[in-house]
Amino acid sequence: MKSGRVVWLAQFLNNSIIGSPVSGKVIKFSNMSSQQLCVPVPIKDKEFLAELVEKGKDWTLLHGIARRSKDHFSHDTITFAPFLLFPSTFPETEFKKAKKIQTTLNQLMHTVAHDHQFLLNSLSEITNVDPFMARLVQIYQEILTEGVTQKVSLGLFRSDYMVDSPTGTIKQVEFNTIASSFGALTSILPNWHRQVLSLCGLHDKIDNIPLSNTLTGYASGILQAYDLYHSRIRSKSFVSPAILFVIEDNGFNVGDQRLLEFEIQRQAPHVRVIRRSLTDIGNHLQLGDRRRLYITGIEIAIVYYRAGYSPAAYYSELEWDARLQMERSLAIKCPSVQYQLAGSKKIQQELARPGILEKFITDPEELIAVRDVFTGLYSLDMNDPKSDDTIRLAIDEPSKFVLKPQREGGGNNLYDEDISEYLKKNQNFRRTTCMDSNG
């Protein structure tokens, strides 16, 4: 593999997405005989369907479910973010399971992130082939060597699941620890789904759509960390410290980010939020006494990353140095570099190995619950004798798998015959990881 990226092979879950996508793209619908459709599709009345689509587009735009165009980026225009016109069917028991287990998963990630030896040992193979991950590990090692300035970390995590049709149970696709997006948009979209159910005359199903408080919860979490910083670190200026959103130069996901910013300011009008790219930060960053972080003279209490999760954000050493200096600073990071590393797919694979999870979870019931949502993970490392069988199976039956690189941000996966072609071309490159399910 010439690019040197570490990839995962994930056995594909027999998952179905129910609803009509409004994004200009086609979504394949699989057999959902075990789940009743929330809204019977297809809609035979084409005129009524067209009316619903137009209403949905307008509603989402007017309520902030919006983004800038990727193809024709402009600060002066926005378009609606892709969304499902109708709500999806999801098993209630599995939904409650996902909610119940989240705290356990959060604690697991925190514990893993602070087991320095486990992190470094688990990621040692990746650093040999993935320059991006190697730089993050290098920053982490530098922080450990010189001593951690800010021992408090803030985590806004998101655990992604799909429903495995044969069993009707959820399986974890991945655990996100950096730039966990769409918390704001998904807090608002259920209101549209309630409205569309009403428009379709399905009033009896409206109460089945659960409430979502992710937006208020995210903002509350950031402000709790802000208050912690402010109470422990007395600001030397008369101006209160600010919250820094680290953003992309031309980030298109403006709706999700701005809604969170505005919710922070609704809850705490006195708190300032500033948005800067890594390049801007690199040009204006200063560390003061006790390594207080300043951007253009503004003290920063919280560094909230909505960028920096992929190599595309680091154009030069300027951006990498900015990341290092922020990690060295007194500001509370969301996430810290060790949280980012703990959320990597390689760590997810390591945790699925027999006997590893037991090192971090001692409660028997919690251990079983976490194991239950894990999907099988296999190494494609050249040093793992079992990887040959995994590769052969993936080449012969690629529809059962998803090939996932060690990257965040979406849009990087390979499916179907692309998997076979990729593995055939790169059989000599074997430092990879794979994930399997009960599909």
Secondary structure, DSSP 8 states (H G I E B T S, - for coil): -TT---EEEEE-------S-EESSS-------TTS--SS-SS-S-HHHHHHHHHHHHHHHHHTT-EE--SSS--TT--EE--EESS-----HHHHHHHHHHHHHHHHHHHHHHT-HHHHHHHHHHHHTT-HHHHHHHHHHHHHHHH--S---B----EEEEEEETTTTEEEEEEEE-SS---TTHHHHHHHHHHHHHHHTT-GGGGGGS----HHHHHHHHHHHHHHHHHHHS--SSSS--EEEEEE-TT-S-HHHHHHHHHHHHHH-TT--EEEEEHHHHHHHEEE-GGG-EEETTEEEEEEEESS-SSGGG--SHHHHHHHHHHHHSSSEEET-HHHHHHTSHHHHHHHTSTTTGGGT---HHHHHHHHHH---EEE--TT-TTHHHHHHHHHH-GGGEEEEES--SS---EETHHHHHHHHHTTT----EEE----
